[in-house]
Amino acid sequence: MKGRRNPLILVFALVGVCVVLYGLWHLYERQVAEEEHHQTFAAPVPSGLPNFLNTTPGAPPPQP
């Protein structure tokens, strides 16, 4: 009896390990998504696109 383990305890232990791994993965994904979001909005506006977030207007277009 000492060498034999209850299979239900092993199943619960396996489920617990899976829950911990899923929780860590979820926190990692949330952190990566937040960093990408901040990098997206912190990047300067590429040339050729209107800058909607900044109120300073660019140079007027050339007149014919």
C-alpha positions as CSV (number, residue, x, y, z in Angstrom):
1,M,0.0,0.0,0.0
2,K,2.9,2.3,0.6
3,G,4.2,2.1,-2.9
4,R,0.8,2.6,-4.5
5,R,-0.6,6.2,-4.8
6,N,-4.1,7.3,-5.1
7,P,-4.7,8.1,-8.8
8,L,-7.2,10.9,-7.9
9,I,-4.5,12.7,-6.0
10,L,-2.2,12.5,-9.0
11,V,-4.9,13.8,-11.3
12,F,-5.5,16.8,-9.0
13,A,-1.8,17.4,-8.8
14,L,-1.5,17.4,-12.6
15,V,-4.5,19.8,-12.9
16,G,-2.9,22.1,-10.3
17,V,0.4,22.2,-12.2
18,C,-1.5,22.9,-15.5
19,V,-3.4,25.8,-13.7
20,V,-0.2,27.3,-12.5
21,L,1.4,27.1,-15.9
22,Y,-1.7,28.6,-17.6
23,G,-1.7,31.4,-15.0
24,L,2.0,32.2,-15.7
25,W,1.4,32.1,-19.4
26,H,-1.6,34.4,-19.1
27,L,0.4,37.0,-17.1
28,Y,3.3,36.8,-19.6
29,E,0.9,37.3,-22.6
30,R,-0.7,40.3,-20.8
31,Q,2.7,41.9,-20.1
32,V,3.8,41.4,-23.7
33,A,0.6,42.9,-25.1
34,E,0.9,45.9,-22.8
35,E,4.5,46.5,-23.9
36,E,3.5,46.3,-27.5
37,H,0.6,48.7,-26.9
38,H,2.9,51.2,-25.3
39,Q,5.5,50.9,-28.1
40,T,2.8,51.4,-30.7
41,F,1.5,54.7,-29.2
42,A,5.0,55.9,-28.1
43,A,6.4,55.6,-31.6
44,P,6.6,58.8,-33.7
45,V,4.3,59.3,-36.6
46,P,5.9,58.1,-39.8
47,S,6.4,60.8,-42.5
48,G,3.7,61.1,-45.0
49,L,0.9,60.4,-42.5
50,P,-1.2,63.0,-40.8
51,N,-0.4,63.4,-37.1
52,F,-3.8,63.2,-35.4
53,L,-2.4,63.0,-31.8
54,N,-0.3,66.1,-31.9
55,T,-1.9,69.5,-32.4
56,T,1.0,71.2,-34.3
57,P,0.2,71.4,-38.0
58,G,2.8,70.5,-40.6
59,A,3.9,72.7,-43.4
60,P,1.1,73.7,-45.8
61,P,1.2,71.9,-49.2
62,P,2.8,73.8,-52.1
63,Q,0.4,76.0,-54.1
64,P,0.4,75.7,-57.8
